[in-house]
Amino acid sequence: MPKQDTPQQVLAGLTSKNQFTKTGTTICGVICKNGVVLGADTRSTAGDIVMDKNCEKIHYIAPNIYCCGAGTAADTEYTTELISSQCKLHRYRTDRDTRVATAKTMLTRHLFQYQGHVSAALVLGGVDVLGPHLHTIYPHGSTDTLPFVAMGSGSLAAISMLEQGDADHQGWRPNMEVEEAVDLVKRAIHAGIFNDMGSGSNVDICVITKDEAGKVAADYRRNTDIANPRKYRRDVPYKLPSTRLVEVNGDMDM
Amino acid sequence: MSGFDSDRYSFSLTTFSPSGKLGQIDHALAAVNNGSTSIGIKSHDGIVLVTERKLKSALIDKDSIKKVQILADNVGCVYSGIGADSAVLVRSGRKNGEVYRRQFGENPGVDTVAKDLTAKMQSYTQSGGVRPFGCSLLVGGVDPAGPSLWQVDPSGSSIRWKATAIGKNSRTCKTFLEKRVTPDLSLDDAVKIALLSLKEVFDGLLKAEHCEVGIISTEDGLFRKMTDAEVTEQLDGLE
């Protein structure tokens, strides 16, 4: 039998090595015709342990702007929430929809101020009056503006799918239809889920598009692909003799 | 307030008279009564806020004037009195709403939004070198406790109303409202009564360009302003 740590030892190891919850992660985004598609896996880890099998890595910034986050889970969550709140006040003040450049600037200023100590690597995407936009933002505050991007530990696997594709599928090309782009993003995230230990479980997608009338709509498709369902499962929950069953948690599939 | 020269601005400009009155606050209320009429009505399923938007000149770009303002997803307000002062309060109300939401993870109740405003307004009656705000706000919104309508005054007091009017002609409006407002009003009825009430005291023929209407319904809990087309439709449907 290989030597295994007791639960107490694991916890002690976690706190002593300061292994706070990181998102491991594969996140990516692509520009398509009339919009952007963002994708993310749903595994969050603390060292070698999976902390959340179905966490949400695509964060709301504005009705027309969403942001995927890799790095320290708390940092990505709080940073995006802060900037989302600031964008809302900005909307009230200016009486206009938020622009992606505004959110990008607020995020980079914040991250640069903390000199990289806020460990948030973001993929920011949205559609505004000036069209669709896609950026990566690094923890130190630098940015890239590209037609397709990937971040996180699974980014190498994802970017190869976006850049090159595989035997049966093409990589990114300009002016893709929305559903083609969704398919491409799903394959990129899959590559990360199955080839990177820091990423796993399911695929979340967010599609942000502008129609002919100029109206922007965001379609947040949570768990669009349950790539790793639980294989074996009891049909009926275990019946404890004197405990009343109130509700069955549907997430038992994860 | 810190940073001021200790001699020149350390004392409050709002001081008691021997009879126990705070003159500056009374004068502020006079400024409110000089302002254009604003009306608010609470129905069982929502709130309506209406104000008169009379432009001093036909050359003014009407769409730039915004008197009915959103404070939070579920709260809006309208003012009577000095517009510039109300802008400061609106900005503060919006920020406090977001601060509350970030701190507690849920939208503030309408009463909390109103009380935060009154706290600010009161502090300007008891601080060095500042004057009270020259406007009253009608704050209306929907929260888990239902719809509520609050009036906040330059003194810093807040009153919850079933229906009320502020600004000039408020007395006439309130008499009109007392007769027409009932507990079982629907939001649609409330909009009509508010516009009728404004029509009563409006100098001339009331059209959509002369008023602003904000509504919030318990159905979606989102405050929004009615478009000119919607207001015209409502006015056409009156009487």
HADDOCK unambig.tbl for C-alpha pairs under 7 A between the chains (distance, minus, plus):
assign (segid A and resid 85 and name CA) (segid B and resid 98 and name CA) 6.62 0.50 0.50
assign (segid A and resid 89 and name CA) (segid B and resid 94 and name CA) 6.89 0.50 0.50
assign (segid A and resid 89 and name CA) (segid B and resid 95 and name CA) 6.89 0.50 0.50
